[in-house]
Amino acid sequence: MQHNEKADSPQLYSWEASSEKDTIGFAEALAKLAVPGTVLAVDGDLGAGKTRFAQAFAAAIGVRGIVNSPTYTIIKEYEGEHLPFYHMDVYRLTLPEADELGLDEYFHSEGVTLVEWASLIEPILPQERMSIQIVTTGPDSRRIICQPMGQPYESWCRQLEMLEKVDEGEKPTV
């Protein structure tokens, strides 16, 4: 029975980042694969590095200037050299509020959408996305766990040579 459950749910992949530089490197590598309509659903505890990950990703797609957390503005739009970047922080939203704001329009746009605290709006996230959980493993080290939802994201995990993960204990929440 456990084997069938695993077959029905997307495979988990992990990336060990021993430093902030490694986390930035992962974000940059992922950004190279981004295409219009990419959705990254990012979760992690306070201080895990969600915004730092977003900043590194944005810089890698050519966003100039400062990218900071849209905690109070909910969403910030940036023009990148390669793609527009839509950075959301839905921590302060309820699901009905998020739905009312029409956030889903960004998910089907010509840019890349990165949603911090994405598990809070899981029902309105697109079916195809990359769910990312950033887990603090030390002062500067992180484990980045990805759950690709859809074939393009699955192939990205393989291209990035991420380790297939069996332990369900740290499964992304979205």
C-alpha positions as CSV (number, residue, x, y, z in Angstrom):
1,M,0.0,0.0,0.0
2,Q,2.8,2.4,0.9
3,H,4.4,1.8,-2.5
4,N,1.1,2.7,-4.4
5,E,0.8,5.9,-2.4
6,K,4.3,6.9,-3.4
7,A,3.5,6.2,-7.1
8,D,0.5,8.5,-6.9
9,S,2.3,11.5,-5.4
10,P,5.1,13.4,-7.1
11,Q,8.7,12.4,-6.3
12,L,10.6,14.5,-3.8
13,Y,14.1,15.8,-4.5
14,S,16.6,17.5,-2.2
15,W,19.5,19.8,-2.5
16,E,22.0,20.3,0.4
17,A,23.2,23.9,0.8
18,S,26.0,24.2,3.3
19,S,26.2,28.0,3.0
20,E,24.2,31.0,1.8
21,K,26.4,30.9,-1.3
22,D,25.1,27.3,-2.1
23,T,21.5,28.5,-1.7
24,I,22.1,31.3,-4.1
25,G,23.8,28.9,-6.5
26,F,20.7,26.7,-6.4
27,A,18.4,29.6,-7.1
28,E,20.6,30.8,-10.0
29,A,20.6,27.3,-11.5
30,L,16.8,27.0,-11.2
31,A,16.4,30.5,-12.8
32,K,18.3,29.3,-15.9
33,L,15.5,26.8,-16.4
34,A,12.6,29.2,-15.9
35,V,10.2,29.9,-18.7
36,P,7.0,32.0,-19.0
37,G,4.4,30.7,-16.6
38,T,6.9,29.2,-14.1
39,V,5.4,29.0,-10.6
40,L,7.5,28.4,-7.6
41,A,5.6,27.8,-4.4
42,V,8.1,28.4,-1.6
43,D,7.6,27.6,2.1
44,G,9.8,27.4,5.2
45,D,10.0,28.7,8.7
46,L,10.6,32.3,9.5
47,G,14.2,33.1,8.7
48,A,14.8,30.0,6.6
49,G,15.8,32.1,3.6
50,K,12.7,32.4,1.4
51,T,13.2,36.0,0.6
52,R,17.0,35.5,0.1
53,F,16.2,32.7,-2.3
54,A,13.7,35.0,-4.2
55,Q,16.4,37.7,-4.4
56,A,18.9,35.3,-5.9
57,F,16.4,33.9,-8.3
58,A,15.3,37.4,-9.4
59,A,18.9,38.6,-9.9
60,A,19.6,35.5,-12.1
61,I,16.7,36.4,-14.5
62,G,18.0,39.9,-14.8
63,V,16.0,41.9,-12.3
64,R,18.0,45.0,-11.4
65,G,17.8,46.8,-8.1
66,I,16.5,45.7,-4.7
67,V,14.1,42.8,-4.4
68,N,12.6,42.8,-0.9
69,S,9.8,40.9,0.7
70,P,6.3,42.1,-0.3
71,T,4.9,41.2,3.2
72,Y,2.6,44.2,3.4
73,T,2.1,44.9,-0.3
74,I,1.3,41.2,-1.1
75,I,2.9,41.3,-4.6
76,K,5.7,43.2,-6.3
77,E,6.3,43.2,-10.0
78,Y,9.7,43.4,-11.5
79,E,11.0,43.6,-15.0
80,G,13.8,41.2,-15.7
81,E,16.1,41.0,-18.7
82,H,14.8,37.5,-19.5
83,L,11.3,37.4,-17.9
84,P,9.0,39.5,-15.7
85,F,9.2,38.5,-12.0
86,Y,6.2,38.4,-9.7
87,H,7.1,38.1,-6.1
88,M,4.2,37.3,-3.7
89,D,4.1,37.0,0.1
90,V,0.7,35.7,1.1
91,Y,1.5,35.3,4.8
92,R,-1.1,37.9,5.8
93,L,-3.8,36.7,3.5
94,T,-6.7,34.3,4.0
95,L,-7.5,32.0,1.1
96,P,-10.7,33.9,0.2
97,E,-8.7,37.2,0.2
98,A,-6.1,35.6,-2.1
99,D,-8.8,34.3,-4.4
100,E,-10.5,37.7,-4.5
101,L,-7.3,39.4,-5.4
102,G,-7.0,37.4,-8.6
103,L,-3.5,36.2,-7.9
104,D,-4.1,33.3,-10.2
105,E,-3.8,35.7,-13.2
106,Y,-0.1,35.9,-12.4
107,F,0.3,32.1,-12.5
108,H,-0.7,32.0,-16.2
109,S,1.3,35.1,-17.3
110,E,4.4,35.6,-19.3
111,G,6.5,35.9,-16.2
112,V,7.8,33.8,-13.3
113,T,5.7,33.8,-10.1
114,L,7.4,33.1,-6.8
115,V,5.0,32.7,-3.9
116,E,6.3,32.8,-0.3
117,W,4.1,31.0,2.3
118,A,2.4,29.3,-0.7
119,S,0.9,26.5,1.4
120,L,-1.6,29.1,2.7
121,I,-3.2,29.4,-0.7
122,E,-2.6,25.9,-2.0
123,P,-6.2,25.5,-3.4
124,I,-5.7,28.3,-5.9
125,L,-2.2,27.4,-7.0
126,P,-1.9,26.0,-10.5
127,Q,-1.7,22.2,-10.7
128,E,1.7,22.4,-12.4
129,R,4.3,24.1,-10.2
130,M,7.5,23.5,-8.2
131,S,6.8,23.3,-4.5
132,I,9.9,24.2,-2.5
133,Q,10.5,23.7,1.2
134,I,13.5,25.5,2.7
135,V,14.6,23.7,5.9
136,T,17.2,25.2,8.3
137,T,19.8,22.6,9.1
138,G,22.4,24.9,10.7
139,P,23.3,28.6,11.0
140,D,24.0,28.9,7.3
141,S,23.1,25.5,5.9
142,R,19.7,24.6,4.4
143,R,18.1,21.6,2.9
144,I,16.0,22.6,-0.1
145,I,13.2,20.0,-0.8
146,C,11.4,20.2,-4.1
147,Q,8.3,18.5,-5.1
148,P,7.9,18.9,-8.9
149,M,4.2,19.0,-10.0
150,G,4.2,18.4,-13.7
151,Q,6.7,17.0,-16.2
152,P,8.7,20.2,-16.9
153,Y,9.5,20.6,-13.2
154,E,10.3,16.9,-12.8
155,S,12.9,17.2,-15.6
156,W,14.4,20.4,-13.9
157,C,15.1,18.4,-10.8
158,R,16.9,15.8,-12.9
159,Q,18.9,18.4,-14.8
160,L,19.9,20.0,-11.5
161,E,21.1,16.6,-10.4
162,M,19.0,16.8,-7.2
163,L,18.9,13.7,-5.0
164,E,15.7,11.8,-5.1
165,K,14.3,11.8,-1.6
166,V,12.5,9.0,0.1
167,D,11.9,10.5,3.6
168,E,8.3,11.9,3.6
169,G,9.0,13.7,6.9
170,E,10.0,17.0,5.2
171,K,7.6,17.0,2.3
172,P,6.7,20.4,1.0
173,T,3.4,21.6,2.3
174,V,2.0,22.5,-1.1
